[in-house]
Amino acid sequence: MLYRESGQFKTSYKADMAIFPIRQDLWGVITTLIVAVVIVPAFASEHMIVGYLLPF
C-alpha cells in the first residue's frame, strides 16, 4: 500500500460510496489521465503514436 487511509473519514453514505473514496486515488487517476492525454502525445514521435498508441 502506497498511502494510509487513516484520517479520511466520511460524513455521509454518499461520500462513503463514491467511486474514489480516498483523495489519493482521485489525484492518481487525474494525474494518469493528464499524462496519457496531454504529455505523452505532446512529446511522442510520429513512430510511437502510429505504432504503439494508435492500436489501443
C-alpha positions in Angstrom: 0.0 0.0 0.0 1.4 3.4 -1.0 -0.6 5.5 1.4 -2.6 5.3 4.6 -6.3 5.5 4.7 -6.5 6.7 8.3 -7.8 10.2 8.9 -10.0 10.3 5.9 -13.4 9.9 7.5 -16.7 10.0 5.6 -19.6 12.0 6.9 -22.4 10.6 4.7 -23.3 7.4 3.0 -23.0 9.1 -0.4 -19.4 10.1 0.3 -18.6 6.6 1.5 -20.0 5.0 -1.7 -18.0 7.4 -4.1 -16.1 5.9 -7.0 -12.8 7.2 -5.5 -13.5 7.5 -1.7 -9.8 8.2 -1.0 -8.3 11.5 -2.2 -5.0 9.9 -3.3 -7.0 7.6 -5.6 -8.7 10.5 -7.3 -5.5 12.5 -7.7 -3.7 9.4 -9.0 -6.3 8.9 -11.7 -6.4 12.6 -12.7 -2.6 12.6 -12.9 -2.5 9.4 -15.0 -5.2 10.8 -17.4 -3.3 14.1 -17.8 -0.1 12.3 -18.6 -1.8 9.9 -21.0 -3.9 12.5 -22.8 -1.6 15.6 -22.8 2.0 14.9 -22.0 2.6 11.7 -24.0 1.1 12.9 -27.3 2.8 16.3 -27.0 6.3 14.7 -26.8 5.9 11.4 -28.6 7.3 10.9 -32.0 5.2 10.0 -35.0 6.5 6.5 -34.9 5.5 6.0 -31.3 2.0 7.4 -31.9 1.3 5.4 -35.0 3.0 2.2 -34.0 2.2 2.0 -30.3 -0.6 4.3 -29.2 -2.9 4.1 -32.2 -3.7 0.3 -31.8 -5.0 1.0 -28.3 
